[in-house]
Amino acid sequence: MSDVAVTALCDIYPDRVDALAGPVAEASRIKPRAFTDYRAMIDARSAYDALIIPTSMITHGIIALDALRAGIYTAIEVGGAASLEECWALVRASEEHGAPLMMLENCCYGRRELLVTNLARQGQFGRLMHCRGGYAHNLSELLVEEHDNNRHMRIYNYMGRNGDIYPTHGLGPYAKLLDINKGNRMVSLVSMASKSRGLPLWISENKGPGHPFAKTDFTQGDVITTAIRCANGELILLTHDTQLPRPYSRAGLVQGTKGIWIESDIGKDDEPPLHFRRMGMLHIEGKSPMAHDRPNLRELWEPASNYLAEYEHPLWREYLEAQGNGVNAISAGMDTIMLRAMIDGIREGRAPIDVYDAAAWMSITCLSEESIQAGSASVAIPDFTSGKWIERKKEAGKYSLD
Ligand SMILES: NC(=O)c1ccc[n+]([C@@H]2O[C@H](COP(=O)([O-])OP(=O)(O)OC[C@H]3O[C@@H](n4cnc5c(N)ncnc54)[C@H](O)[C@@H]3O)[C@@H](O)[C@H]2O)c1
């Protein structure tokens, strides 16, 4: 991005800072300042306009807190919270120091998520009743290999914890769609976990009894389901499914009084046109084929890509036109659009995915752990806006998800 420079870098490992310094200097046309202690980087705040914190899931909250307390515009990578206290501390720090916090939830800017958002906002599904999402991604190999070869610590979350430890990819787009924190809020949840077998099985089959984790008791259930009730009566279902053999999915579904959309990733990547299946399938009452003309009930679904011409989100229309490569861009695009949203937010002093969203979404992790520990008891989800959700106004603006 020609209008952005990375002017400072930090990692606790000096070799990582050194490895990044060269490429970053070349891309940014300026030598970045290098740090191994994030507190020193916060002290050097005149060197930058905003801080991006893509450290591990259990460190980014703490670092973000110190950055907000220093009044810095702070962007954090996705992940769940270890405690409600952490979520409240982020909210208080952002409010007291007037520093926006933006959560970098790229899936909120996904092409199909924004297509569905656009369809829903224009009333195609009627009144929304139910959304599902999730993080379904077989991580067993990655958790072990990255730990062994690349100083990666995510696997430690699978020992001792048991809950939806990565809720925001599946929740974010639909929390926005359901106006959570602006006219609606998440009220309570119930979580349930299967037993834990996938990761130990992968280790025994691929690494053998001599591996350091061969005798580890993993506690994180292979499949976790969380049901969330909203103040306006909608039901959200979330799934965390990361240890069993399976293709990647975010398991999306949006259902209202007039129609339904489901994510569908079935098919080969090189099968043209890629966007046909990536956009999922839908059924809209009065528009899609109806039961009386189609005896085969599966034919009542139609490709959501049929609606791209009319309902493609303007952000994606603009992105694809700029790329000049038509319809197949999907993943890189959402990262780029999200980072442009952040840059726009830094300039305007706002965050399209703000501290209230981050706190509410991150809290699902520790609350799902609590619910599972209590035998799938219902637990209350705090109102991190302290009542402001009732009157908070939706924001306009190119990157707003409201
Ligand atoms: N949005 C997405 O699609 C997506 C995808 C992957 C990962 N993530 C998120 O990105 C974050 C990083 O994930 P990762 O897989 O790259 O992890 P990683 O462990 O590979 O990288 C984290 C880096 O942070 C550094 N670090 C840790 N504590 C630090 C501290 N106190 N000060 C300075 N540096 C510190 C580590 O040394 C490491 O280099 C996580 O929050 C993860 O949830 C998001």
The ligand as an SDF file (V2000), in Angstrom:
LIG
                    3D

 44 48  0  0  0  0  0  0  0  0999 V2000
   -7.2520  -13.4780   10.8260 N   0  0  0  0  0  0  0  0  0  0  0  0
   -6.7500  -14.6310   10.4370 C   0  0  0  0  0  0  0  0  0  0  0  0
   -7.1750  -15.1810    9.4360 O   0  0  0  0  0  0  0  0  0  0  0  0
   -5.6460  -15.2450   11.2480 C   0  0  0  0  0  0  0  0  0  0  0  0
   -4.9250  -16.3320   10.7730 C   0  0  0  0  0  0  0  0  0  0  0  0
   -3.8980  -16.8340   11.5600 C   0  0  0  0  0  0  0  0  0  0  0  0
   -3.6140  -16.2730   12.7960 C   0  0  0  0  0  0  0  0  0  0  0  0
   -4.3590  -15.2300   13.2470 N   0  0  0  0  0  0  0  0  0  0  0  0
   -4.0970  -14.5860   14.5350 C   0  0  0  0  0  0  0  0  0  0  0  0
   -2.8340  -13.9550   14.4610 O   0  0  0  0  0  0  0  0  0  0  0  0
   -2.1780  -14.0010   15.7130 C   0  0  0  0  0  0  0  0  0  0  0  0
   -0.8010  -14.6140   15.5380 C   0  0  0  0  0  0  0  0  0  0  0  0
   -0.9240  -15.9330   15.0670 O   0  0  0  0  0  0  0  0  0  0  0  0
    0.3280  -16.7020   14.5040 P   0  0  0  0  0  0  0  0  0  0  0  0
   -0.1270  -18.0130   14.0810 O   0  0  0  0  0  0  0  0  0  0  0  0
    1.0180  -15.8300   13.4990 O   0  0  0  0  0  0  0  0  0  0  0  0
    1.2060  -16.8300   15.8120 O   0  0  0  0  0  0  0  0  0  0  0  0
    2.7740  -16.9650   15.9390 P   0  0  0  0  0  0  0  0  0  0  0  0
    3.0520  -17.5550   17.2610 O   0  0  0  0  0  0  0  0  0  0  0  0
    3.3520  -17.6160   14.7170 O   0  0  0  0  0  0  0  0  0  0  0  0
    3.2650  -15.4690   15.8980 O   0  0  0  0  0  0  0  0  0  0  0  0
    3.1080  -14.6590   16.9700 C   0  0  0  0  0  0  0  0  0  0  0  0
    4.3760  -13.8150   17.0760 C   0  0  0  0  0  0  0  0  0  0  0  0
    4.1980  -12.9400   18.1960 O   0  0  0  0  0  0  0  0  0  0  0  0
    5.4200  -12.9240   18.9230 C   0  0  0  0  0  0  0  0  0  0  0  0
    5.1420  -12.5500   20.3010 N   0  0  0  0  0  0  0  0  0  0  0  0
    4.5250  -13.2850   21.2610 C   0  0  0  0  0  0  0  0  0  0  0  0
    4.4520  -12.6000   22.4200 N   0  0  0  0  0  0  0  0  0  0  0  0
    5.0290  -11.4040   22.1900 C   0  0  0  0  0  0  0  0  0  0  0  0
    5.2730  -10.2530   22.9890 C   0  0  0  0  0  0  0  0  0  0  0  0
    4.9150  -10.2050   24.2690 N   0  0  0  0  0  0  0  0  0  0  0  0
    5.8830   -9.2040   22.4340 N   0  0  0  0  0  0  0  0  0  0  0  0
    6.2870   -9.2380   21.1320 C   0  0  0  0  0  0  0  0  0  0  0  0
    6.0730  -10.2870   20.3200 N   0  0  0  0  0  0  0  0  0  0  0  0
    5.4660  -11.3640   20.8510 C   0  0  0  0  0  0  0  0  0  0  0  0
    5.9520  -14.3390   18.7970 C   0  0  0  0  0  0  0  0  0  0  0  0
    7.3310  -14.3930   19.0790 O   0  0  0  0  0  0  0  0  0  0  0  0
    5.6210  -14.6640   17.3520 C   0  0  0  0  0  0  0  0  0  0  0  0
    6.6590  -14.3090   16.4750 O   0  0  0  0  0  0  0  0  0  0  0  0
   -3.0850  -14.7910   16.6510 C   0  0  0  0  0  0  0  0  0  0  0  0
   -3.8090  -13.8920   17.4410 O   0  0  0  0  0  0  0  0  0  0  0  0
   -4.0040  -15.5400   15.7100 C   0  0  0  0  0  0  0  0  0  0  0  0
   -5.2590  -15.7450   16.2960 O   0  0  0  0  0  0  0  0  0  0  0  0
   -5.3500  -14.7090   12.4850 C   0  0  0  0  0  0  0  0  0  0  0  0
  1  2  1  0
  2  3  2  0
  2  4  1  0
  4  5  1  0
  4 44  2  0
  5  6  2  0
  6  7  1  0
  7  8  2  0
  8  9  1  0
  8 44  1  0
  9 10  1  0
  9 42  1  0
 10 11  1  0
 11 12  1  0
 11 40  1  0
 12 13  1  0
 13 14  1  0
 14 15  2  0
 14 16  1  0
 14 17  1  0
 17 18  1  0
 18 19  2  0
 18 20  1  0
 18 21  1  0
 21 22  1  0
 22 23  1  0
 23 24  1  0
 23 38  1  0
 24 25  1  0
 25 26  1  0
 25 36  1  0
 26 27  1  0
 26 35  1  0
 27 28  2  0
 28 29  1  0
 29 30  1  0
 29 35  2  0
 30 31  1  0
 30 32  2  0
 32 33  1  0
 33 34  2  0
 34 35  1  0
 36 37  1  0
 36 38  1  0
 38 39  1  0
 40 41  1  0
 40 42  1  0
 42 43  1  0
M  CHG  2   8   1  16  -1
M  END
$$$$
